[in-house]
């Protein structure tokens, strides 16, 4: 038994070393929008259409709208597609006042084969007049130069889709403890530096900021192609990359921030909706046997990395108190737990996730809750019960709408 635990701890230690190397490598290779010039490469900047889907965002939309009104970029229009049952629309109208750049439309009835957010974004894009589209989330706040820097960077480097990494605000205790785990896993699951490599198949985008050329959006079929996908941002990026267009991820933590969830129930429901379903959808996995294997494998890896080191430290300490002997497991498990805490701390600092000082607590307690969310999401997916988000339930599906055969693009060299 001791030998088995020793082997597992060594495996966990190696896993954290690999994680540490990955997050550092990915961070260094990504550009930072805050360092970009504000000098436009064209004399007449193009019209930018900013599209915001809102559904019961009464507590969050104000900061987003006010920050957009202060943007230095011009010209732009903002199309807000609202489907709220709270006071969101009232808050929007108060914030907009008589600003002609803003337009609010009622979201059309949701078709049975669509997910809410992609449907709202598609509706907004059909009303847009700009040659460039910017899709953002209602819970995001921007510094005045953010949009201008992003557009200049995209135009200067001939990028087809630019997505930015925000600073993640974590205010409540649950946010500080839980959020760093799923958010910190993302840079390791999808090597961000490879996303910017045209020769790599890796693709990812972040919902708080997706800037894309209008002609590219039209070519890939817009959100119609991924209308039933839960992780729409990642799926959208995959469409762009696989069509041969240039995709880039950049740091913008000093210029934009987002608070994804406020309460424990929000965190649980939010991550449960896509932490497993989004994974199988992106990979097109329809086999229940394969999905079950992925669930078991994911649970094993999470437990090995996040729970085993701390539990082993506690267990060996108790054993040492009772037997007055210290096993080799104790220093090795302690080293692994310390390394995991340091790695998570560094990940939070590099990628702007919450409050890094909570890292030692996040590794175990946040890891335990993340494991629960992963199991919950997997169980709902495998059972066919579907996932729930903002009052809507979505049945699991891995079917992707086919792109129109008349829309073809020759990949760039």
N, C-alpha and C positions, 0 to 999 in steps of 0.2 A: 504493500500500500504506500509506504514511504517513497519507494522508488518511482511509483506511478505519479505521485504528487510532485516529486522532484522534476520528473520529465515534463509535466504539464506547466510547472512554474518556469522552467527554462524556455519552453515554447512561448509562454506569455511574454517573457522578457525579450525574446527575439522579436516577437510581434510589435512590441512597443518601440524597439530600436528602429525597425523598418518604418513604423508610423512617423517617428521623429524625423527620420531622413526625408521622408516623402513630403511632409508639410513644409520643411525648410526649403527643399529644392523647388517645390511648386511656387512658394511665396517669392523667391528670388527671381524667378523667370517671368513673372507677370508684370506688365507695365502698371504705373500708378497715374491715374487721371489727374490727380492734384498737381503733378509736375508738368502737365502738358501746357503748351502755349495757348493763348487766347487769340492769336493772330489767325484769322480764317484764310484758307487757301483759295477762296473764291471771293470776288468783289461783291456778289449779291448772295447772301446766305439763303438756302432753300427754306420754303415753308415747312415747318415741323408740326405734325399732328400728334398731340399727346392724348392717349386714350386711357381712361381710368374706369374699371368696373367697380361698382359699389353695391354692397348688400349688407345692410345693418352696420354701417361704419360711422354712426353718429358721434361716437366718442373719439374717433381718430382722423376723420377726413379734414377737419379744420386746419391742422398743422400742414397737411399735404397741400391744400389749396393755397394757403398763405405763402408757403415757400415757393410755389410755382409762380405766383404773382410777382415775386421779387427776382425772378430769373433775368439775367442780363442778356440772354439770347433773344433774338428777334429776326424774323417773325415766327410766331407759333399760335396754334389754336389748341384748346383743350375740350375734348368731348368726354363727358361723364355719362356712363350708361348705368342707370340706377335701377335696382330691383329690391328696394328696402321696405320693411314694415315698421321701422322705428322712426326716429326723427332725422335720419340722414339727409333727406331732401331739404328739410327746413334749414339745417346747418349749412348745407351747400349754398343755398340761395342767399343766406346772410353773408357768407364769406365772399361769394362772387360779386354781389351788389350789381353794379351796372357795367362790369368789365366785359367788353364785347368779345374778348378772346375766348370766353368760356361758354360752353353750350351743354345743357343737361337734357338727356332724352330718357324716356321710360323704356326699360328693357322689354322686349317682346316676350310673349309666353314661351317658356322653355320647352322645346320639342323633347319627346321621350328619349331620343338617341343622343342628346347633347349633355355635357357637363356645364354647369352654370357659368363658370368663368370664361372658358373658351367661347361660349355663345355670346357673352357680353362683349368680348374683345373683337369678335368677328363682326358683330353689329356696329360697333364703334368704327371699325376700319372701313366699313362700307359708306360711312358718312364723312370720312376724312377727306380733306382737300390737299393735304401736304404730299410732297414727293418722298418724305421720310416719315416713318411712324415710330412713336415711342410709347411702349406699353409699360405702365407702372402700376404699383399697388397703392391703395388708399391709405395704408398705414405707414407710408414712407415720407420722410422729410428731407429736403434738399437745401444745400447752401446755394447762394445766388449764382455762382459761376459754374455749377455742376453741369447743367444742360449744355451751356456754351462750350465748355471744355470737351464734353463727350462728342458733340457734333463736329468740332474742329478736329479732334483726334480721329474720328471715323473718316472724315473727308480727306485728311492729310495722308492717311495710311491705306486708303482704298479698302476699307473693311465693309463687309456686307451686313453683318450683325455684330453689334457691340453690346455686351452685357457687363454689368458692374457688380462688384461685391460690396454690400453695405456694411455699416457698423450695426451690430445687433444689440439693441438696448435690452437689458435684463434688469428689471426693477424689483419685482416681488421676489421673496425667497425662493419660491418654486422655479421661477425663471432662471435665477442665478445657479440653481443646482442642476436643473434638468437640461436646459437649452444647450449648454456647451457640448453635451454628448452627441446628440444627433447632428448638430451643426458642425461639430469638430470632426465627425466621421466623414463628411462629404468630401473634404479635400483629399482624403486618402482613397476613397472609393473611386473617384473620378480624378485622375491626375490632371490638375488644371493647366499645367504647363503644356501638356499634350493636346489640350483643347485648341490652343493657339497654333498648333502645328498642322498645316494643311494636309500633310501626308498621314496623319493619325486619324483614326475613326472616332476617337473620343470626342464627345460633344455634351455641353451642358450650358444652361442659361439660368439666370436668376430673375424671378418674377418682378422684383422691385424696380428693375430697369432693363428693358430690352429695346434697343434702338436698331431699326432695320430699314433698309432701302425699300421703298414702296414696290418697285418692280420685282424685287426678290420675294417679297411677301406674296405678290400675285402669282409669281412663277411656281412657288411651292404649294399653292392652293390654300394659303392662309390657314386659319384654324379649322376649316372644314375637314381637313385631312386627319386631324387629331381631336375631333369633336367629343369623343367619349373617353378621353384620357385624363386621369386624375393629376398626374405630374406633367401638366401641360407645358411648363417652361422647358423642362429637360427634353420632352418629346419634340417641341418646336425647334430647339437647337439641333437636334438630330436630323430633322428634315432639311434644315439649311446646310448643314455640313455634308450630308450625303448627296445633296444636289450639286455639290462642287463649289459652293460659295465659301467665302472666307469668314470665319467666326473668330471672335476674340473676347477673352475674359480679362478684365482689368480691375485693379484695386481702386476703391473709391470710399474707403472707410472714413476718411477725414472730411468728406463732402456730402455724404448721405447716411441716413440712419433709419432703422426700422424696428418697430416693436411688434413682433409676430403675434404673441399671445400674452394675456395678462394674468389669467387665473389657471389653476391646476386643471380644471375641467376643459379649458380651451386648449391647453398644451396636449392633454391626453387625446381629445377628439381630433385636434389638428394633425398631430403626427400619426395617429392611428389610421387616418384616412389614406395616407400615401406611403408610409414607411415600408410597407410590404407590397401593397397593390401596385404602387408606382414602379416598384422594382421589377415585378413580373410583367407589367404592361410594356415597359420600355424594352424588355428583352423578348417580347412576344411569346411568352411561355404559357401555353394553354393546358398542358398536361398536369392533372392534379397530383400525380406521383412526383413529377419534377418539382412542382410547387411545394409539396410536403418536404421533399428532400432539401430544398432551399431554406425552408422554415427551420428545419432541424439543424441544418448547417449554420444558419445565422444565429440561432439561439446558442449553439455550442461556442462559436467564435466570441460572441458578446460576453458570455459567462466566463470564458477563458481569460479574456483581456480585462474585463471590468470588475468581475466579482471574485474570481479565484485568488488573486494576490492578497487582497484585504482579508478575506475569510481565512486564508492560510496563516496570515500574520496573527490574527486573533486566536485561531485554533492552536498554533504552536506556542503562543504565549501562555495560554491556559494550561497546555500540556507541560510546559516548563515549570509553571508554578506548582503543579501537582507532583511532578517527578523529579524536580530539581536538576533536570538535564536539558540542554539546549540542542535541538536538532539543527542540522545543516539547512533545513527548510526555512528556519526563521530568518537568518540574514539574507538568504536568496529571495524569499518572499517580500521581505522588507525593502530590499533593493528594487524589486520589480514594482512594488506599490509606489515607492518614491519616484522612480523613473516615469511611471504612468502619470503621476500628479504633475511632474515637471513638464512632460510632453503636452499634457492638456493645457497647462498654464501657458506654455509657449504658443500653442495653437490659438488660444484665445487672444493673446497679445498680437500675434501676427495677422489674424483674420478679423480682429475687432469683434469678439464674441463676449458679451457680458462683462462680469467681474472676475478676473483670473484668480484672485486670492481664494476663491471658493473651490478651486480645482481639486484639492485633496478630498473634499466632501463630495464633489460632483462625480468623481471616478466611481465610487461605490454606490452611493444613494441615487445619484442621477443615472448611473449605469443600470441599477436595479429597475428603476421606473422605465427607462428606455427599453429594457428587455421585456417588461410587461406590455408596453405599447406595441412592440414588434410582434409579440405573440398574439395580442388582441387583433392587430391588423391582419396577421396571417390567418387566424381562425375565421374571421369574417370573410376573407377572400376565399378560403378553401370551402367554407360551408355554403357559399353563395348568398349569404345574408346581405352582403353589401356594406359599404361604409357610409357614415353620415357626416355631413358638414353643413352648418348654418341652416338647419331645418330640412335639408334634402338628403335623401338616401340614394346612393348610386350602386347599381349592381355591378359586380366584377365582370370585366370584359377585356380581352386582349386583341380584339379586332380593330384594325386600323382602316379608315376609309382610303380607298385607292385614289391616287392623284389622277386628275384628268389626263388622258393619253395625249392630248394636244399640247400639253405643257411639258416641254423637255428642255433641259439645259446641259450644255457641254461643259464638264468640269474644267476649271482653270488649271493651267499647268503650274 
